[in-house]
Amino acid sequence: MNTILQKKNIILNCPPQPKEDIIKKIGKIFSEDGYTSEKYTQAMLDKEEVFNTAIGNAVAIPHGIEASKGEVKKSGLVVMTFPDGTDWGGETVKLVIGIAGVGDEHLDILSNIAITCSDEDDVEDLLHSSADDIFNTFANLEA
């Protein structure tokens, strides 16, 4: 089964770092794993220029601008936790979920993530979860 999340793409207990560096790491994983072309990283950075992808409850969901859809080869996620928080354009986030969605699948993925992360306590639980638990939470978010 081709899930949108691989356990190796769950990175726990990251130290605070610049938002741009986080996005570049996510983009590198996406391109190295064949989810996207290398151009998708810039598309995610461009998205932050026009829209801060922090969605509340200490969660950010970086993804590419609309024009970058052609750079996505298959839908995927990268999950990073920042227990001490990291600055995301003026907001502190603790859970960063990079998204690459084929076609309109990204809308379903975004919706499922928003539901999963809609409760602050659920987000806090995820921050203290193992990679296996995080994998089980997000791996089946098929569009």
DSSP file (Angstrom, degrees, kcal/mol; ACC not computed):
  #  RESIDUE AA STRUCTURE BP1 BP2  ACC     N-H-->O    O-->H-N    N-H-->O    O-->H-N    TCO  KAPPA ALPHA  PHI   PSI    X-CA   Y-CA   Z-CA
    1    1 A M              0   0    0      0, 0.0     2,-1.1     0, 0.0     0, 0.0   0.000 360.0 360.0 360.0 135.2    0.0    0.0    0.0
    2    2 A N        -     0   0    0      2,-0.0     2,-0.1     0, 0.0     0, 0.0  -0.761 360.0-173.2 -95.2  95.1    1.3    3.4   -0.9
    3    3 A T        -     0   0    0     -2,-1.1   137,-0.1     2,-0.1   136,-0.1  -0.450  31.7-124.8 -84.5 163.1    0.7    5.6    2.1
    4    4 A I  S    S+     0   0    0    135,-0.8    73,-2.4   134,-0.2     2,-0.4   0.542  93.6  56.1 -84.8  -5.6    1.4    9.3    2.0
    5    5 A L        -     0   0    0    134,-0.3     2,-0.4    71,-0.2    -2,-0.1  -0.991  63.6-162.4-131.8 131.8    3.7    9.1    5.1
    6    6 A Q    >   -     0   0    0     71,-0.5     3,-2.2    -2,-0.4    -2,-0.0  -0.881  28.5-125.1-106.5 143.7    6.8    7.0    5.7
    7    7 A K  G >  S+     0   0    0     -2,-0.4     3,-1.7     1,-0.3    -1,-0.1   0.850 111.0  61.1 -56.2 -34.8    8.1    6.5    9.2
    8    8 A K  G 3  S+     0   0    0      1,-0.3    -1,-0.3     3,-0.0    70,-0.0   0.669  96.3  62.5 -68.4 -12.7   11.5    7.8    8.2
    9    9 A N  G <  S+     0   0    0     -3,-2.2    70,-2.3    68,-0.1     2,-0.6   0.138  81.2  93.0 -98.5  19.4    9.8   11.1    7.3
   10   10 A I  E <   -a   79   0A   0     -3,-1.7     2,-0.6    68,-0.2    70,-0.2  -0.963  58.6-171.9-109.8 113.5    8.7   11.6   10.9
   11   11 A I  E     -a   80   0A   0     68,-3.1    70,-2.3    -2,-0.6     3,-0.3  -0.920   8.0-160.8-115.8 110.8   11.4   13.7   12.6
   12   12 A L        +     0   0    0     -2,-0.6    70,-0.1    68,-0.2   115,-0.1  -0.531  58.4  11.2 -95.3 154.9   10.9   14.1   16.4
   13   13 A N  S    S-     0   0    0    114,-0.2    69,-0.2    -2,-0.2    -1,-0.2   0.857  73.9-179.3  54.6  47.4   12.2   16.6   18.9
   14   14 A C        -     0   0    0     67,-3.2    70,-0.4    -3,-0.3    -1,-0.2  -0.507  26.9-119.7 -75.1 144.3   13.7   19.1   16.5
   15   15 A P        -     0   0    0      0, 0.0    -1,-0.1     0, 0.0    71,-0.0  -0.485  44.6 -82.2 -76.2 156.8   15.4   22.1   18.0
   16   16 A P        +     0   0    0      0, 0.0    70,-0.1     0, 0.0    66,-0.0  -0.306  63.6 161.8 -56.6 142.3   14.0   25.6   17.1
   17   17 A Q        -     0   0    0     70,-0.1     5,-0.1    -3,-0.1    70,-0.1  -0.976  44.5 -68.5-157.7 162.7   15.2   26.8   13.7
   18   18 A P    >>  -     0   0    0      0, 0.0     4,-1.9     0, 0.0     3,-0.5  -0.258  41.4-124.8 -60.1 141.8   14.3   29.3   11.0
   19   19 A K  H 3> S+     0   0    0     68,-0.3     4,-2.5     1,-0.2     5,-0.2   0.877 110.5  56.0 -52.8 -42.6   11.1   28.6    9.1
   20   20 A E  H 3> S+     0   0    0      1,-0.2     4,-2.2     2,-0.2    -1,-0.2   0.874 106.0  50.7 -62.1 -37.5   12.9   28.7    5.8
   21   21 A D  H <> S+     0   0    0     -3,-0.5     4,-2.1     2,-0.2    -1,-0.2   0.898 109.7  50.4 -66.6 -40.1   15.4   26.0    6.9
   22   22 A I  H  X S+     0   0    0     -4,-1.9     4,-2.4     1,-0.2    -2,-0.2   0.938 111.1  48.5 -62.1 -46.9   12.5   23.8    8.0
   23   23 A I  H  X S+     0   0    0     -4,-2.5     4,-2.8     1,-0.2    -2,-0.2   0.890 109.8  52.4 -62.7 -39.4   10.8   24.2    4.6
   24   24 A K  H  X S+     0   0    0     -4,-2.2     4,-2.2     2,-0.2    -1,-0.2   0.890 109.1  50.0 -64.3 -38.4   14.1   23.4    2.8
   25   25 A K  H  X S+     0   0    0     -4,-2.1     4,-2.2     2,-0.2    -2,-0.2   0.934 112.2  47.3 -63.3 -45.4   14.5   20.2    4.8
   26   26 A I  H  X S+     0   0    0     -4,-2.4     4,-2.7     1,-0.2    -2,-0.2   0.932 112.0  50.3 -61.3 -46.0   10.9   19.2    4.0
   27   27 A G  H  X S+     0   0    0     -4,-2.8     4,-2.5     1,-0.2     5,-0.2   0.881 108.7  52.5 -60.4 -39.2   11.5   20.0    0.3
   28   28 A K  H  X S+     0   0    0     -4,-2.2     4,-2.9     2,-0.2     5,-0.2   0.922 110.1  47.8 -63.5 -44.3   14.7   18.0    0.2
   29   29 A I  H  X S+     0   0    0     -4,-2.2     4,-2.2     2,-0.2     6,-0.3   0.938 111.6  51.0 -61.2 -46.9   12.9   14.9    1.7
   30   30 A F  H  <>S+     0   0    0     -4,-2.7     5,-2.5     1,-0.2     6,-1.2   0.925 115.4  41.0 -57.5 -45.8   10.0   15.3   -0.8
   31   31 A S  H ><5S+     0   0    0     -4,-2.5     3,-1.0     4,-0.2    -1,-0.2   0.906 114.6  50.6 -73.3 -39.5   12.4   15.5   -3.8
   32   32 A E  H 3<5S+     0   0    0     -4,-2.9    -1,-0.2     1,-0.2    -2,-0.2   0.836 112.6  47.6 -66.0 -31.2   14.7   12.7   -2.6
   33   33 A D  T 3<5S-     0   0    0     -4,-2.2    -1,-0.2    -5,-0.2    -2,-0.2   0.399 117.4-111.9 -91.2   3.3   11.8   10.4   -2.0
   34   34 A G  T < 5S+     0   0    0     -3,-1.0    -3,-0.2     2,-0.2    -4,-0.1   0.654  84.4 118.6  80.3  14.6   10.2   11.1   -5.4
   35   35 A Y  S   <S+     0   0    0     -5,-2.5    38,-3.2    -6,-0.3    39,-1.8   0.862  82.7   0.7 -76.8 -36.2    7.2   12.9   -4.1
   36   36 A T  B    S-F   72   0B   0     -6,-1.2    -2,-0.2    36,-0.3    36,-0.2  -0.870  76.5 -98.2-142.5 170.5    8.0   16.2   -5.9
   37   37 A S    >   -     0   0    0     34,-2.2     3,-1.4    -2,-0.3     4,-0.3  -0.444  47.3-102.5 -81.2 169.2   10.6   17.8   -8.2
   38   38 A E  T >> S+     0   0    0      1,-0.3     3,-1.1     2,-0.2     4,-0.5   0.762 117.9  70.7 -64.9 -23.6   13.2   20.0   -6.6
   39   39 A K  H 3> S+     0   0    0      1,-0.2     4,-1.5     2,-0.2     3,-0.3   0.704  80.0  76.1 -66.6 -18.7   11.2   23.1   -7.7
   40   40 A Y  H <> S+     0   0    0     -3,-1.4     4,-2.0     1,-0.2    -1,-0.2   0.826  84.3  63.5 -65.2 -30.5    8.6   22.3   -5.1
   41   41 A T  H <> S+     0   0    0     -3,-1.1     4,-2.1    -4,-0.3    -1,-0.2   0.941 104.5  46.2 -58.0 -47.4   10.8   23.6   -2.3
   42   42 A Q  H  X S+     0   0    0     -4,-0.5     4,-2.9    -3,-0.3    -1,-0.2   0.864 108.4  57.1 -63.7 -35.0   10.7   27.1   -3.8
   43   43 A A  H  X S+     0   0    0     -4,-1.5     4,-1.8     2,-0.2    22,-0.7   0.863 106.9  48.6 -64.4 -35.2    6.9   26.7   -4.2
   44   44 A M  H  X S+     0   0    0     -4,-2.0     4,-1.6    20,-0.2    19,-0.3   0.904 112.2  48.1 -70.3 -40.4    6.6   26.1   -0.5
   45   45 A L  H  X S+     0   0    0     -4,-2.1     4,-1.1     1,-0.2    -2,-0.2   0.907 110.5  52.3 -63.8 -41.2    8.8   29.1    0.3
   46   46 A D  H  X S+     0   0    0     -4,-2.9     4,-1.1     1,-0.2     3,-0.4   0.884 104.5  56.8 -61.4 -39.0    6.7   31.2   -2.1
   47   47 A K  H >X S+     0   0    0     -4,-1.8     4,-2.4     1,-0.2     3,-0.7   0.902 103.1  53.9 -59.6 -42.0    3.5   30.1   -0.4
   48   48 A E  H 3< S+     0   0    0     -4,-1.6    -1,-0.2     1,-0.2    -2,-0.2   0.809 101.3  60.8 -64.4 -28.4    4.8   31.5    2.9
   49   49 A E  H 3< S+     0   0    0     -4,-1.1    -1,-0.2    -3,-0.4    -2,-0.2   0.846 118.3  27.5 -65.8 -32.8    5.5   34.9    1.3
   50   50 A V  H << S+     0   0    0     -4,-1.1     2,-0.3    -3,-0.7    -2,-0.2   0.644 134.2  20.6-103.0 -18.1    1.8   35.2    0.5
   51   51 A F     <  -     0   0    0     -4,-2.4     2,-0.4    -5,-0.2    -1,-0.3  -0.895  69.8-131.5-157.9 118.4    0.2   33.2    3.2
   52   52 A N        -     0   0    0     -2,-0.3    -4,-0.1     1,-0.1    -3,-0.0  -0.600  18.0-151.5 -71.6 123.8    1.5   32.1    6.6
   53   53 A T        +     0   0    0     -2,-0.4     8,-2.3     2,-0.0     2,-0.4   0.304  57.7 119.3 -87.2  11.5    0.8   28.4    6.9
   54   54 A A  E     -B   60   0A   0      6,-0.3     6,-0.3    34,-0.2     3,-0.1  -0.661  42.6-173.3 -70.6 127.5    0.5   28.4   10.7
   55   55 A I  E     -     0   0A   0      4,-2.8     5,-0.1    -2,-0.4    -1,-0.1   0.260  41.2 -96.8-111.7  11.9   -3.1   27.2   11.2
   56   56 A G  E >  S+B   59   0A   0      3,-0.6     3,-1.4     1,-0.0    -1,-0.4  -0.250  98.3  75.9  95.8 171.0   -3.4   27.6   15.0
   57   57 A N  T 3  S-     0   0    0      1,-0.3    37,-0.1    -3,-0.1     3,-0.1   0.785 126.6 -67.3  53.9  30.1   -3.0   25.2   17.9
   58   58 A A  T 3  S+     0   0    0      1,-0.2    36,-3.0    34,-0.1    37,-2.3   0.796 105.0 129.5  64.3  31.3    0.8   25.4   17.4
   59   59 A V  E <   -Bc  56  95A   0     -3,-1.4    -4,-2.8    34,-0.2    -3,-0.6  -0.943  36.6-173.4-120.1 138.4    0.5   23.7   13.9
   60   60 A A  E     -Bc  54  96A   0     35,-2.4    37,-2.8    -2,-0.4    -6,-0.3  -0.978   6.8-166.2-126.1 145.0    2.0   24.7   10.6
   61   61 A I        -     0   0    0     -8,-2.3    37,-0.2    -2,-0.4    35,-0.1  -0.594  11.3-165.5-130.0  71.2    1.2   23.0    7.3
   62   62 A P        +     0   0    0      0, 0.0    37,-2.6     0, 0.0     2,-0.3  -0.328  22.0 153.0 -61.1 135.8    3.7   24.2    4.6
   63   63 A H  B     -d   99   0A   0    -19,-0.3   -16,-0.2    35,-0.2    37,-0.1  -0.956  42.3 -82.7-155.8 167.0    2.7   23.4    1.1
   64   64 A G        -     0   0    0     35,-0.5   -20,-0.2    -2,-0.3   -21,-0.1  -0.249  45.2 -96.2 -78.2 161.5    3.3   24.7   -2.4
   65   65 A I    >   -     0   0    0    -22,-0.7     3,-2.3   -25,-0.1     4,-0.2  -0.300  43.0-101.0 -68.4 159.9    1.5   27.5   -4.2
   66   66 A E  G >  S+     0   0    0      1,-0.3     3,-1.5     2,-0.2    -1,-0.1   0.845 120.6  60.9 -51.0 -40.6   -1.3   26.6   -6.6
   67   67 A A  G 3  S+     0   0    0      1,-0.3     3,-0.4     2,-0.1    -1,-0.3   0.605  94.1  66.6 -66.9 -10.5    1.0   27.1   -9.6
   68   68 A S  G X   +     0   0    0     -3,-2.3     3,-2.7     1,-0.2     4,-0.4   0.391  62.8 107.9 -93.8   4.5    3.3   24.3   -8.3
   69   69 A K  G X  S+     0   0    0     -3,-1.5     3,-1.5     1,-0.3    34,-0.3   0.833  74.0  60.4 -51.7 -35.3    0.8   21.4   -8.7
   70   70 A G  G 3  S+     0   0    0     -3,-0.4    -1,-0.3     1,-0.3    -2,-0.1   0.649  94.4  64.4 -68.8 -14.0    2.7   20.1  -11.7
   71   71 A E  G <  S+     0   0    0     -3,-2.7   -34,-2.2   -32,-0.1     2,-0.6   0.576  83.4  90.8 -84.4  -9.7    5.8   19.6   -9.5
   72   72 A V  B <   +F   36   0B   0     -3,-1.5   -36,-0.3    -4,-0.4    31,-0.2  -0.784  46.6 176.2 -93.1 122.1    4.1   17.0   -7.3
   73   73 A K  S    S-     0   0    0    -38,-3.2     2,-0.3    -2,-0.6   -37,-0.2   0.810  72.0  -3.5 -92.1 -36.2    4.5   13.4   -8.5
   74   74 A K  S    S-     0   0    0    -39,-1.8    -1,-0.4   -70,-0.0     2,-0.1  -0.979  84.7 -92.4-154.3 151.6    2.7   11.7   -5.7
   75   75 A S        +     0   0    0     -2,-0.3     2,-0.3    -3,-0.1    26,-0.2  -0.399  54.1 159.4 -69.8 138.1    1.0   12.8   -2.5
   76   76 A G  E     - E   0 100A   0     24,-2.7    24,-2.5    -2,-0.1     2,-0.3  -0.982  27.3-146.7-154.9 164.6    3.2   12.8    0.6
   77   77 A L  E     - E   0  99A   0    -73,-2.4   -71,-0.5    -2,-0.3     2,-0.4  -0.958   1.0-163.5-131.6 150.1    3.7   14.2    4.1
   78   78 A V  E     - E   0  98A   0     20,-1.6    20,-2.8    -2,-0.3     2,-0.5  -0.993  15.2-160.8-128.4 128.9    6.7   15.1    6.3
   79   79 A V  E     +aE  10  97A   0    -70,-2.3   -68,-3.1    -2,-0.4     2,-0.4  -0.944  11.2 177.3-115.8 128.2    6.0   15.5   10.0
   80   80 A M  E     -aE  11  96A   0     16,-2.8    16,-2.9    -2,-0.5     2,-0.4  -0.992  13.8-152.0-129.2 136.5    8.4   17.3   12.4
   81   81 A T  E     - E   0  95A   0    -70,-2.3   -67,-3.2    -2,-0.4    14,-0.2  -0.892   9.5-173.2-110.8 142.3    7.9   18.0   16.1
   82   82 A F  E >   -     0   0A   0     12,-3.5     3,-2.5    -2,-0.4     4,-0.1  -0.775   2.1-176.7-129.7  82.4    9.4   21.0   17.9
   83   83 A P  E 3  S+     0   0A   0      0, 0.0    -1,-0.1     0, 0.0     3,-0.1   0.809  87.6  45.3 -55.9 -31.7    8.6   20.4   21.7
   84   84 A D  E 3  S-     0   0A   0    -70,-0.4    10,-0.1     1,-0.2     9,-0.0   0.419 117.6-118.1 -89.9   2.0   10.1   23.8   22.6
   85   85 A G  E <   -     0   0A   0     -3,-2.5     2,-0.3   -71,-0.2     9,-0.2   0.163  21.6-133.1  79.7 157.6    8.4   25.5   19.7
   86   86 A T  E     - E   0  93A   0      7,-1.8     7,-2.6   -70,-0.1     2,-0.3  -0.988  26.7 -99.9-146.2 146.6    9.8   27.3   16.7
   87   87 A D  E     - E   0  92A   0     -2,-0.3     2,-0.4     5,-0.2   -68,-0.3  -0.504  33.0-176.3 -73.2 128.8    9.0   30.7   15.3
   88   88 A W  E >  S- E   0  91A   0      3,-3.7     3,-0.8    -2,-0.3   -34,-0.2  -0.714  73.9 -48.5-125.5  78.5    6.8   30.5   12.2
   89   89 A G  T 3  S-     0   0    0     -2,-0.4     3,-0.1     1,-0.2   -37,-0.1   0.898 122.5 -34.3  62.0  41.3    6.4   34.0   10.9
   90   90 A G  T 3  S+     0   0    0      1,-0.3     2,-0.4     0, 0.0    -1,-0.2   0.311 124.3  94.2  97.2  -9.6    5.5   35.5   14.3
   91   91 A E  E <  S- E   0  88A   0     -3,-0.8    -3,-3.7    -5,-0.0     2,-0.6  -0.906  73.2-126.4-113.8 146.1    3.6   32.5   15.6
   92   92 A T  E     - E   0  87A   0     -2,-0.4     2,-0.3    -5,-0.2    -5,-0.2  -0.805  31.2-175.6 -91.0 124.6    5.1   29.7   17.7
   93   93 A V  E     - E   0  86A   0     -7,-2.6    -7,-1.8    -2,-0.6   -34,-0.2  -0.891  22.3-179.7-119.1 152.7    4.5   26.2   16.3
   94   94 A K  E    S+     0   0A   0    -36,-3.0   -12,-3.5    -2,-0.3     2,-0.5   0.526  74.4  50.7-121.8 -17.9    5.3   22.8   17.7
   95   95 A L  E     -cE  59  81A   0    -37,-2.3   -35,-2.4   -14,-0.2     2,-0.5  -0.983  62.3-174.5-128.4 120.7    4.0   20.5   14.9
   96   96 A V  E     -cE  60  80A   0    -16,-2.9   -16,-2.8    -2,-0.5     2,-0.6  -0.967   1.1-173.5-117.8 124.9    5.0   21.1   11.3
   97   97 A I  E     - E   0  79A   0    -37,-2.8     2,-0.3    -2,-0.5   -18,-0.2  -0.915  11.6-153.8-121.5 103.8    3.4   18.9    8.6
   98   98 A G  E     - E   0  78A   0    -20,-2.8   -20,-1.6    -2,-0.6     2,-0.4  -0.571  16.0-158.2 -75.3 137.3    4.8   19.4    5.1
   99   99 A I  E     +dE  63  77A   0    -37,-2.6   -35,-0.5    -2,-0.3     2,-0.4  -0.967  23.0 176.3-126.3 131.0    2.3   18.5    2.4
  100  100 A A  E     - E   0  76A   0    -24,-2.5   -24,-2.7    -2,-0.4     2,-0.5  -0.980  18.8-177.3-124.8 117.7    2.6   17.6   -1.2
  101  101 A G        -     0   0    0     -2,-0.4     2,-0.3   -26,-0.2   -29,-0.1  -0.961  24.3-129.6-123.7 131.5   -0.7   16.7   -2.8
  102  102 A V  S >  S-     0   0    0     -2,-0.5     3,-2.6     2,-0.1     4,-0.3  -0.581  71.3 -41.6 -74.4 132.1   -1.4   15.5   -6.3
  103  103 A G  T >  S-     0   0    0    -34,-0.3     3,-0.6    -2,-0.3    -2,-0.1  -0.206 127.4 -16.1  53.2-127.9   -4.1   17.6   -8.1
  104  104 A D  T >> S+     0   0    0      1,-0.2     3,-1.3     2,-0.1     4,-0.9   0.423 113.0  96.8 -89.3   1.2   -6.9   18.3   -5.7
  105  105 A E  H <> S+     0   0    0     -3,-2.6     4,-2.5     1,-0.3     3,-0.3   0.824  71.4  69.0 -59.1 -29.9   -5.9   15.6   -3.2
  106  106 A H  H <> S+     0   0    0     -3,-0.6     4,-2.9    -4,-0.3    -1,-0.3   0.825  93.4  57.3 -62.0 -28.0   -4.1   18.3   -1.2
  107  107 A L  H <> S+     0   0    0     -3,-1.3     4,-2.2     2,-0.2    -1,-0.2   0.915 109.3  44.1 -67.1 -41.7   -7.5   19.8   -0.2
  108  108 A D  H  X S+     0   0    0     -4,-0.9     4,-2.5    -3,-0.3    -2,-0.2   0.902 114.6  49.5 -67.3 -41.1   -8.6   16.5    1.3
  109  109 A I  H  X S+     0   0    0     -4,-2.5     4,-2.6     2,-0.2     5,-0.2   0.943 111.8  48.5 -62.4 -47.6   -5.2   16.0    3.0
  110  110 A L  H  X S+     0   0    0     -4,-2.9     4,-2.7     1,-0.2    -2,-0.2   0.915 111.8  50.1 -57.5 -44.4   -5.4   19.6    4.4
  111  111 A S  H  X S+     0   0    0     -4,-2.2     4,-2.1     1,-0.2    -1,-0.2   0.918 111.1  47.9 -62.0 -45.2   -9.0   19.0    5.6
  112  112 A N  H  X S+     0   0    0     -4,-2.5     4,-2.5     1,-0.2    -1,-0.2   0.892 113.1  48.2 -65.0 -39.4   -8.0   15.7    7.4
  113  113 A I  H  X S+     0   0    0     -4,-2.6     4,-2.5     2,-0.2    -2,-0.2   0.920 109.5  53.0 -66.2 -42.7   -5.0   17.3    9.0
  114  114 A A  H  < S+     0   0    0     -4,-2.7    -2,-0.2    -5,-0.2    -1,-0.2   0.899 111.9  45.8 -59.3 -40.8   -7.1   20.2   10.2
  115  115 A I  H >< S+     0   0    0     -4,-2.1     3,-1.3     1,-0.2     4,-0.2   0.935 113.1  49.3 -66.9 -46.1   -9.6   17.8   11.8
  116  116 A T  H 3< S+     0   0    0     -4,-2.5     3,-0.3     1,-0.3    -2,-0.2   0.840 120.1  37.4 -60.8 -34.7   -6.8   15.7   13.4
  117  117 A C  T 3< S+     0   0    0     -4,-2.5    -1,-0.3     1,-0.2    -2,-0.2   0.142  84.1 105.1-105.4  18.5   -5.2   18.9   14.8
  118  118 A S  S <  S+     0   0    0     -3,-1.3     2,-0.5    -5,-0.1    -1,-0.2   0.686  71.7  65.4 -76.3 -16.8   -8.3   20.8   15.7
  119  119 A D  S  > S-     0   0    0     -3,-0.3     4,-1.9    -4,-0.2     3,-0.4  -0.922  73.8-145.9-111.0 126.9   -8.0   20.2   19.4
  120  120 A E  H  > S+     0   0    0     -2,-0.5     4,-2.5     1,-0.2     5,-0.2   0.856 101.5  54.8 -57.6 -36.8   -5.0   21.6   21.3
  121  121 A D  H  > S+     0   0    0      2,-0.2     4,-2.4     1,-0.2    -1,-0.2   0.881 105.7  52.0 -65.7 -37.4   -4.8   18.6   23.5
  122  122 A D  H  > S+     0   0    0     -3,-0.4     4,-2.1     2,-0.2    -1,-0.2   0.901 110.3  48.6 -65.0 -40.3   -4.6   16.2   20.5
  123  123 A V  H  X S+     0   0    0     -4,-1.9     4,-1.8     2,-0.2    -2,-0.2   0.925 110.7  50.9 -64.2 -44.0   -1.7   18.3   19.2
  124  124 A E  H  X S+     0   0    0     -4,-2.5     4,-0.8     1,-0.2    -2,-0.2   0.899 108.8  51.9 -60.6 -40.7    0.0   18.2   22.6
  125  125 A D  H >< S+     0   0    0     -4,-2.4     3,-0.9     1,-0.2    -1,-0.2   0.913 106.9  53.0 -60.9 -42.8   -0.5   14.4   22.6
  126  126 A L  H >< S+     0   0    0     -4,-2.1     3,-1.6     1,-0.2    -1,-0.2   0.872 101.7  59.9 -61.1 -36.9    1.1   14.1   19.2
  127  127 A L  H 3< S+     0   0    0     -4,-1.8    -1,-0.2     1,-0.3  -114,-0.2   0.771 111.2  40.7 -63.1 -24.8    4.2   16.1   20.4
  128  128 A H  T << S+     0   0    0     -3,-0.9    -1,-0.3    -4,-0.8    -2,-0.2   0.208  97.8 106.9-107.6  13.5    4.8   13.4   23.0
  129  129 A S  S <  S-     0   0    0     -3,-1.6     2,-0.1     1,-0.1    -3,-0.0  -0.495  71.3-110.7 -90.9 160.5    4.0   10.4   20.8
  130  130 A S     >  -     0   0    0     -2,-0.2     4,-2.4     1,-0.1     5,-0.2  -0.388  34.1-105.4 -78.9 165.6    6.4    7.9   19.2
  131  131 A A  H  > S+     0   0    0      1,-0.2     4,-2.9     2,-0.2     5,-0.2   0.881 123.0  56.4 -58.9 -37.2    7.0    7.9   15.5
  132  132 A D  H  > S+     0   0    0      2,-0.2     4,-2.5     1,-0.2    -1,-0.2   0.922 107.9  46.4 -61.0 -44.8    4.9    4.8   15.3
  133  133 A D  H  > S+     0   0    0      2,-0.2     4,-1.7     1,-0.2    -2,-0.2   0.912 114.1  47.4 -66.2 -41.4    1.9    6.6   16.9
  134  134 A I  H  X S+     0   0    0     -4,-2.4     4,-2.2     2,-0.2     5,-0.3   0.918 111.2  52.4 -64.4 -42.2    2.3    9.6   14.7
  135  135 A F  H  X S+     0   0    0     -4,-2.9     4,-3.2     1,-0.2     5,-0.3   0.936 109.5  48.6 -57.2 -47.2    2.6    7.3   11.7
  136  136 A N  H  < S+     0   0    0     -4,-2.5     4,-0.3     1,-0.2    -1,-0.2   0.804 110.9  52.1 -66.0 -28.2   -0.6    5.5   12.7
  137  137 A T  H  < S+     0   0    0     -4,-1.7    -1,-0.2    -5,-0.2    -2,-0.2   0.902 126.4  19.2 -71.3 -41.9   -2.4    8.9   13.1
  138  138 A F  H >< S+     0   0    0     -4,-2.2     3,-1.9     1,-0.1    -2,-0.2   0.659 100.4  83.9-107.4 -17.9   -1.4   10.3    9.7
  139  139 A A  T 3< S+     0   0    0     -4,-3.2  -135,-0.8    -5,-0.3  -134,-0.3   0.784  93.1  50.3 -63.3 -26.6   -0.5    7.4    7.4
  140  140 A N  T 3  S+     0   0    0     -4,-0.3     2,-1.9    -5,-0.3    -1,-0.3   0.185  70.3 116.5-100.6  20.4   -4.0    6.6    6.4
  141  141 A L    <   +     0   0    0     -3,-1.9    -1,-0.2     2,-0.1   -29,-0.1  -0.253  45.1 169.5 -78.9  52.0   -5.0   10.2    5.5
  142  142 A E              0   0    0     -2,-1.9    -2,-0.1     1,-0.2  -139,-0.1  -0.381 360.0 360.0 -65.5 144.3   -5.5    9.0    1.9
  143  143 A A              0   0    0     -2,-0.1    -1,-0.2   -31,-0.0   -35,-0.1   0.461 360.0 360.0 -80.2 360.0   -7.3   11.6   -0.2
